[in-house]
């Protein structure tokens, strides 16, 4: 833990140009001591997310270009290695979790501002805590945006994904009826959570009919986590624009005037601590669909990009 910056080394995922998963590789990197106000963490678990695929594929090249070689990853959980000058309350050996805004968590070590480091509750498994930021904050922001009220019916499209399974649990805590659109393979899980499952139809009309059958009275709000026309479907059902939130269809935000609150719309430390406390108490489950060592990062993203994952996929950089 006290190794000097000149001899401490680690490994990190990198890509040198935009493209498919084949652009990802793992490089040896130097791991210097943290600067003032920063903390160095040994990463035990790091969630992977669709946005990371989009960044690597160049989807945001015009608005948020990458500097190559680029790292990736926002979510992480681990153990404090060292704290920089001015950092209080974080000591080597502490179990922590948090996030980075520097595309850097898919690595054996991450160096982050102290305000982005939180104590990990004893009951929160590192794999769950290490997948909590991007999906968890997107779920929190989505639920807050549609303002669900007890007794209402809320539809979630993409209900069995990493964000969806957290969002439906947060909705149920608000005593609402939840209808979850998901593939048939995930219906048993959703039923076990007291969610009414709805199958994707062969076309939009069939999916709409399935939703109407599941919620014959009224749909009060809609959380879209998948894209592909679900915002238009919600509007056709009469859901007010201000009670629809999408994290997947940015064109629909402009076209229909709906909300587009995502990860960064949540309240950072406060919401992260609240979610982690729920996980630690067993009140919130963060299902882990798969766990891969760092060297299998290509396989992990190949699985993610199939878009049929139930729950979260994590990297385990120490394995």
Buried (B, 14 or more C-beta within 10 A) or exposed (E): EEEEEEEBEBBBBBBEEBEBBEBBBBEEBEBBBBEEEBBBBBBBBBBBBBBBBEBBBEEEEEEEEBEEEBBBBBBBBBBBBBBBEEBEEBEBEBBBBBBBEBBBBBBBBBBBBBEBBBBBBEEBBBBBBBBBBBBBBBBBBBBBBBEBEEEBBBBBBBBBBBBBBBBBBBBBEBEBBBBBBBBEEBBEBBEEBEBBBBBBBEEBEEBBEBBEEBBEEEBBBBBBBBBBBBBBBBBEBEBBBEBBBBBBBEEBBEEBEBBBBBBEBBEBEEBBBBBBBBBBEEEBBBBBBBBBBBBBBBBBBBBBBEEBBBBBBBBBBBE
